[in-house]
Amino acid sequence: QVQLVESGGGLVQAGGSLSLSCAASGRTLSNYRVGWFRQAPGKSRDFVADISWSDSITRYVDSVKGRFTISRDNAKNTVSLQMNSLKPEDTAVYYCAAKLISKSRYDIWGQGTQVTVSS
């Protein structure tokens, strides 16, 4: 079973940058996609970006394209989300998630990390 632990959240001013990290343990991720989701207060948990562990194909929600970059480090078994040009509307709890590539939905979740962007 894969376990995920996020780190790197915090408070930043609008226009600033933060980097989130997701450390995976339990097994290798060669057959998984790993992604980031976020949930703002009173809103649903929404997809932000994900990456295929085997071929590094990435996907992003339109609102973060050009500002966020997802990447993986095979040696460290981690996935990172570099967030630049942050906006107040990026404020949310960010969750790392994983799923086998054969599954349609993400079913392994981390505990979440808070990102707050002040205006």
Helices and strands as residue ranges (DSSP letters): E 3-7, E 10-13, E 18-25, E 32-39, E 45-52, E 58-60, G 62-64, E 68-73, E 78-83, G 88-90, E 92-100, E 108-109, E 113-118
